[in-house]
């Protein structure tokens, strides 16, 4: 399993637009082939910082999603809202305790 973490710094005046785009697209993203989990987090002290966490069966499914017309459309609309360049990591979960 691959975990994708993306840090998004959204301009304060664009937070509502970003949240609307996420609300509109989250079901499609989560139901994309190979996507096992999708979560959105907002930083407590800085509401302009968001983090998405998604779990994928493997990297090939993430890449297929990233090459889709849907992703290009959503990313094109989202990147206009940024206050800074996004940061992204693909990681493998080693342990999970609950």
Buried (B, 14 or more C-beta within 10 A) or exposed (E): EBBBBBBBBBBEEBBEBBBEBBEEBBEBBEEBEBBEEBEBEBEEEEEBBBBBBBBBEEEEBBEBBEEBEEBEEBEEBBEEBBEEEBEEEEEEEEEEEE
